Amino acid sequence: MKKIYFFSAVVILLVVISGYVFYRLYFVSPIKDAAVIQFEITEGQSLPIIIKNLQAQKLLANPWLFKWYFKKGGLDKKIQTGIFELQEDLSVKKLAEIITNPETAEMKLTFLEGWNLRDYGHYLEGLGLFQAEELHEVVGFPTVDYRFVKDMPVPLDFVSEFTFLQDKPRYLGLEGYLFPDTYFFKKHATIKQIVEKMLENFGRKLTPELRAEIKRQKKDIFDIVTTASLLEAEAREEEDRRLISDIVWRRLAIGMSLQLDSTVNYVTGGKKPAISSAEQLIDSPYNTYKYAGLPLGPINNPGLESIRAAIYPEKNDYWFFLSGKDGVMYYAKNLPGHNENKNKYLK
C-alpha cells in the first residue's frame, strides 16, 4: 500500500513539474500593460552572462530551463546583439524568439545637445552605420544655401509631415530640428527613418503651450530655433542662457551685431573658444561679426532648455557677455566694461 502511495506521489510530482516546465516554456505571459524594459546584448557575450543579466533585470524566472531550451535547440548560436524590448514573465519560447530574431534587435543612438549636422554625420560614420554624406544628402549640408548651389543634392522636404517646418526657409537643411536625445532604432533603419523619428521628437518637445507663446510674441519657430542654437553654443547653464537670450533679442531689435564666435566656428568647422581677427572677416551669412542680425540659420541642434530660454528670456540691462577661461560667464553693461572683462578673464 505504501508503495502505491509513493508511486502515486511520484507521478503527481512529475506531472506538476512537467506542467510547470511546459507552462514556463510555452504559455506564461506578462501581466497586461506590464512595463517594457530595454535589455542589451553586446558583441561576444556568452549565454551564462546573458542569463545573469536577464536575472539582474528580473526578466528570467528559471535560468536552468532557459539554458536547457537554448542548448537543446542550438539557439545559443543564433542570439543577436543589440537592444531588445522585453517584459517580465515572458515564456522561455517567447523570450527566445525575441533575442534570436534580427528583426527585433534595436540599436541605441545618442545625439548630444549642441551637436551640429557635421557632428551627427561623423557620429553615424564612426559607428559604421552610414557615410556622413548619406546623412547630409537627406538633411542638408552645414552652411549650404541651396539657392546658390546647383551641384549638390537638395535635402528631402519634410514640411508636409511636420507643420513646425513651415516657416523654415526651403533653401536650408534641417540643422536645428533634429532633436538631440537617445533613440532606439531597428538595426536596418534607414537615414530617412532616423530623421523622421528625430523630427517627431522635436514636435513633441515643442508643445502647444510653447508654440502658442511663440505666436503671442509675434515670432516664428525658425528664429526661435536659430536663437536657441546660439544659446546652446554660448552658455552651459540655464540661467546664463536666459540672460543671454535677452541680450540677443535686444541687440536684434536695435540692429546691433551679435558678434558671436560660435557662428564663425560653425562656418569653419572649428571649436575655438576665441576666434582670430582674420576669422571675423570671413564672408558668410552665418558670420555675425560681419553681418548684423541672426545667422542664416541654426548653427547646431539645441536641447529643450535652450529652446525654452529663447522663448522665455530673463530681463536684464547687460549688452555684452563672455565666457572666461574659468568657465564662468561675465556680463557688462557697456563696451568699456566688456573690454575690462576681456583683460581680466581671457588673458
Secondary structure, 3 states (H helix, E strand, C coil): CHHHHHHHHHHHHHHHHHHHHHHHHHHCCCCCCCCCEEEEECCCCCHHHHHHHHHHCCCCCCHHHHHHHHHHCCHHHCCCCEEEEECCCCCHHHHHHHHCCCCCCEEEEECCCCCCHHHHHHHHHHCCCCCHHHHHHHHCCCCCCCCCCCCCCCCCCCCCCCHHHCCCCCCCCCCCCCCCCEEEEECCCCHHHHHHHHHHHHHHHCCHHHHHHHHHCCCCHHHHHHHHHHHHHHCCCHHHHHHHHHHHHHHHHHCCCCCCHHHHHHHHCCCCCCCCCCHHHCCCCCCCCCCCCCCCCCCCCCCHHHHHHHHCCCCCCCCEEEECCCCCEEEECCHHHHHHHHHHHCC
